[in-house]
Amino acid sequence: KGGDMISTISKSVMMINDKIQIEHDIESMMTQRKLEGGLITLMPFLVILLMKFSSPTYMDIMYGSLQGRLIMTGALGGIAAAYIMIRKIMEIRI
């Protein structure tokens, strides 16, 4: 009854536009962080490959003994757990 409809609609449009802009900003930040998380997860494997190719005998102790295999299995489990945690942290619902 006699309210200023133009002002109300303008405010509603501004709020919706702000929400859309915030969603886009969050999405772009999350995409960047997911890429960084994937790169961080990949780095240990790249370091192991580099060491394997640059000095093949250097990593033999880690694959030639039971203790080394257990340590490498634990490290692989830690990397997998970190990857899962990174993915869970990155789940933001708007």
C-alpha positions in Angstrom: 0.0 0.0 0.0 1.7 3.0 -1.2 5.3 1.7 -0.8 8.2 2.8 -3.0 8.3 -0.2 -5.3 11.1 1.2 -7.5 13.4 1.6 -4.5 12.5 -1.9 -3.2 13.2 -3.6 -6.6 16.4 -1.6 -7.0 17.7 -2.8 -3.6 16.7 -6.4 -4.4 18.5 -6.3 -7.7 21.6 -4.8 -6.0 21.6 -7.6 -3.4 21.2 -10.3 -6.0 24.0 -8.8 -8.1 26.2 -8.6 -5.0 25.5 -12.3 -4.2 26.3 -13.4 -7.8 29.6 -11.4 -7.7 30.6 -13.0 -4.4 29.8 -16.4 -5.7 32.0 -15.8 -8.8 34.8 -14.5 -6.6 34.6 -17.5 -4.3 34.5 -19.9 -7.3 37.7 -18.3 -8.8 39.5 -18.5 -5.5 38.5 -22.1 -5.0 39.6 -23.1 -8.4 43.0 -21.6 -7.8 43.3 -23.3 -4.4 42.2 -26.7 -5.9 45.0 -26.3 -8.5 47.5 -25.5 -5.7 46.3 -28.5 -3.7 46.7 -30.8 -6.7 50.2 -29.5 -7.3 51.2 -29.9 -3.6 49.9 -33.5 -3.8 51.9 -34.2 -6.9 55.2 -32.7 -5.7 56.4 -35.7 -3.6 56.0 -38.0 -6.6 57.9 -35.7 -8.8 60.7 -35.4 -6.2 60.9 -39.2 -6.0 61.0 -39.5 -9.8 63.8 -36.9 -9.9 65.8 -38.7 -7.3 65.2 -42.0 -9.0 66.5 -40.7 -12.4 69.3 -38.6 -11.1 70.7 -41.2 -8.7 69.1 -44.6 -9.1 70.9 -46.2 -6.2 69.9 -43.4 -3.7 66.3 -44.7 -3.3 67.2 -48.4 -3.3 67.1 -48.5 0.5 63.5 -47.3 0.5 62.4 -50.1 -1.9 64.8 -52.8 -1.1 64.1 -53.3 2.6 61.0 -54.0 4.7 61.4 -50.9 6.8 61.8 -48.7 3.7 58.7 -50.2 2.1 56.8 -49.6 5.3 58.0 -46.0 5.4 57.1 -45.4 1.8 53.7 -47.0 2.3 53.1 -44.7 5.3 54.2 -41.7 3.3 51.8 -42.7 0.5 49.0 -43.0 3.0 49.8 -39.6 4.4 49.7 -38.1 0.9 46.4 -39.7 0.2 45.0 -38.5 3.6 46.3 -34.9 2.9 44.6 -35.0 -0.6 41.3 -36.1 0.9 41.5 -33.3 3.6 42.3 -30.7 0.9 39.3 -31.7 -1.1 37.0 -31.6 2.0 38.3 -28.2 3.0 37.7 -26.9 -0.5 34.0 -27.9 -0.4 32.1 -24.7 0.1 28.4 -24.6 -0.6 26.9 -21.2 -1.2 
